[in-house]
Amino acid sequence: MPFGISIWELLILLVVLLLVFGAKRLPEMGRSLGRGMREFKEAVTGVEDAARAATTPTSVTPPAELPTASLEHEAVSAEATESERETVS
């Protein structure tokens, strides 16, 4: 076993934790511990990624062009708004 802990010592430790914290609190503690370890790992790798990104050049791609609206669509929209104004008045 890791750190020289036998299976019996591990079981005794788990029973003591169960008695101290209760059955409802242990899953919450496990989730928060896992979340903390994940955030720490992301923070450490994020620093490495930022340093790596600063040293490597990046290629800049131009933004994609949006299609222009057709004149027919604009005319239909103008007629629709005029008819809406007449019905409201």
ABEGO torsion letter per residue (X at the ends): XBGGBBAAAAAAAAAAAAAAAEAAAAAAAAAAAAAAAAAAAAAAAAAAAAAAAAABBBBBBBBBBBBBBBAAAAAAAAAAAAAAAAAAX
